[in-house]
Amino acid sequence: MSAVPEKHKNTVREAIEHLISRAGNSRALTGDDIAGRVEATVEKYLLRDNPGAAHVEIEDFVHEIRADDLCLIVACEKGDEKAWEDLVANFDSTVKSAARKISSNNEDAEDLASSIWAELYGLRVDADGNKKSKLAYYSGRGSLAGWLRAVVSQLAVDQFRKVSKFVQIEEDREFENLANEASNGDGPHFGSHIENPEELYSEGRTTADVSAALSSAIAGLKAEDRLILKLYYFDSLKLKDIAATFGYHEATASRKLTRVQSEIRKGVEKSLKTQHGWTDTEVKRHLSDAAASLGINLETMFAALLLLAIVQDIVGVGVL
């Protein structure tokens, strides 16, 4: 059954037919082939918040959907081998480039890229025997290349979470709380069970400021401290292995990592106030209160932010 209200069906149907007609390569698809995807997108991203949308608003919304990218993805879902070949040929370099940026070596990057294509092709099946592919989440509202890079990052987070460790054992439960919060959200999360720290901040300026402050705080660390972060969060080394690398006791490695986390938190807070003009009240409201509302402490929240920074290449060459 269509998710679009009866009063909007004709408008949406006309917009869908126009979408097909403007595709440079429709892959022999008809309006019926893409109707379900487009209708769900219109309902979720337009009509849910604006049920009384005017005819022209619906037309403009559907007009912004990338016709060729959407047709390519739907054709792949329908088993069009030529479409799949074109998808791989045109976007394999995008996937591999994104994988290299967030992998510690070429072998890991190749493995990650291969995992992405497996997830997109759909190796699992549902109860009815149908393939379960992440292609089902592409709406056409943004570029396919950008969406694929996001999928790479998300899968990297999923894989990273399976092997990541945090300083204090009791904090594992805190991150599980974050995971539970994420699993209760709306919309697809590409199978992820980790809370995206950026979702703690609803305003674009806030997110940009925090990201910039985090990058600045990490850049201000000593080389040894940055290496410790890299070894622990990205290379997944245990504290005893990090200690052996530097020639000191495991307890010393634990204290150093705890200190670095604290320095990052303080550095971010200072940068937000001195470089971005935040007041003490704004820092408390957006950071301390956000952490408290999720039942975690600030060090835990900044550890999560650090993980996001590494995955999204905010940290840069200085750490990686």
ABEGO torsion letter per residue (X at the ends): XBABBAAAAAAAAAAAAAAAAABABAGGBBAAAAAAAAAAAAAAAAAAABAABBAAAAAAAAAABBAAAAAAAAAAAAGBAAAAAAAAAAAAAAAAAAAAAABABAAAAAAAAAAAAAAAAGABBBAAGBBBBAAAABAGABBAAAAAAAAAAAAAAAAAAAABBBABAAAAAAAAAAAAAAAABBEBAGGBABBBAAAABABAAAAAAAAAAAAAAAAABBAAAAAAAAAAAAAGBBAAAAAAAAGBBAAAAAAAAAAAAAAAAAAAAAAAAAAAGBBAAAAAAAAAAAAAAAGBBAAAAAAAAAAAAAAAGAAEAAAX
